[in-house]
Amino acid sequence: MGMSNNSWEIIHIRGKPPVPTDQQPTVNVIASVIDPKCANTLVRKLNQIAPLENLRHVKRVRKKCLEGETQLSVILCLAEDDIKLDTMPKDVLQLVNSCQLSAFTTKVCKSAATSKDEWEEQCKLWPTSFHPPTYNIEGIAGFSAEDSKLVFSFIKFALELARSHSDGVVNAAVIVDPSVNRVIASACDGIYSWQAPRDENSKEMPSLQHVEPLGSNLFANGSSSSVQLHINGSPCDLKKNTAVSCLHPQQWSQQQLSSLSCYWHPLRHAAMVAIEDSAARDRHLYPGTEHYYEKTVPVDLLQSSTMGSPAKKQKTNATKVMDSEIAPADHLCSQSTRPYLCTGYDIYLAWEPCIMCAMALVHQRIRRVFYAFPNLNAGALGSVQRLQGEKSLNHHYAVFRVMTPDEILDGVGASL
């Protein structure tokens, strides 16, 4: 059992693991104090003969104020492993001699800072540049009291959903449209927890298309200020978590069919089922638009939040659905207002998702991922991998872990 927690807290999980400010890797460089009047000439010359190709985040010149006077120091070049001044490149050595510079060795940080705290610590050694994430996702810089309350309500909903499953502890996923603070879809793990009829004369299992996963709440209604919990059955003890699919993604292969009425599917993790339910909801609200979207919204034309990539035009208006109720047939929204996949939505999970689920959320254009418990076995968003920091992906979402008070948990994740 871990340390007790008596308050709510939202922690941003960055794309790269945080480095303690006193343990950031450094490299040795050769520098020299220079006359401010010669600064521009020296910097231009050094950039030609000794460019700092792998240290672009490091500023070439350091400015200090000593006893009321400005002192400038410039990085001449990288230092060799033996850190001897006479190992400087020939061109740099000639420049040092011609300008009568007094060279010395010092350290600079090897990698660019990923946070303001890291940057401030780096500047204690030598000035560096800090560039915050170029994508603007609410929550990275903190949450307001009102937004925090909504996050806590939705994560509590996910925990209650995980607690309600008849098979014991499972993962739960809740997809939310943050523009109206409404639940779009919610689901539990459905790998091998359903019962399905089987024809005794047939040797094949029934089609998965016709199976309704347990714990699924396709058209759950939310509220702009709070979340209404609609849980079937009484909560069960959540101290056991062997059935959580993302914690044990290979466990399904070790199971044996003990009954002709029980079977499983390895891909039906909670997040995958919730995504399927969200798509089913769209098909119900916008019938006849599948063919239209296949032609007019190719994946490569979608606007993504990739860091540094320009926005791309979309051929359709991806306005979000304002009502999760099933609309009458004569009032169904037009194809121009159908949302594309889960673009702009948030997802709340009891447990940190595995690689498969995390990648599915990338493809769905999820905006933010919240989870309550880390997945030390197969977590893809902080515990084992950090998929949200993979630069090669064409979409990036923000990831947050929600620390919950002990009285809310009531045994959830106690064995983690």
Secondary structure, 3 states (H helix, E strand, C coil): CCCCCCCCEEEEECCCCCCCCCCCCEEEEEEEEECHHHHHHHHHHHHHHCCCCCCCCECCEEEEEECCEEEEEEEEEECCCCCCHHHCCHHHHHHHHHHCCCEEEEEEECCCCCCHHHHHHHCCCCCECCCCCCCCCCECCECCHHHHHHHHHHHHHHHHHHHCCCCCCCCEEEEEECCCCEEEEEEECCCCCEECCCCCCCCCCCCHHHCCCCCCECCCCCCCCCCCCCCCCCCCCCCCCCCCCCCCCCHHHHCCCCCCCEECCCCCCHHHHHHHHHHHHHHHHCCCCHHHHHHHCCHHHCCCCCCCCCCCCCCCCCCCCCCCCCCCHHHCCCHHHCCCCCCCCEEEEEECCCHHHHHHHHHCCCCEEEEEECCCCCCCECCCCEHHHCCCCCCCCEEEEEECCHHHHCCCCCCC
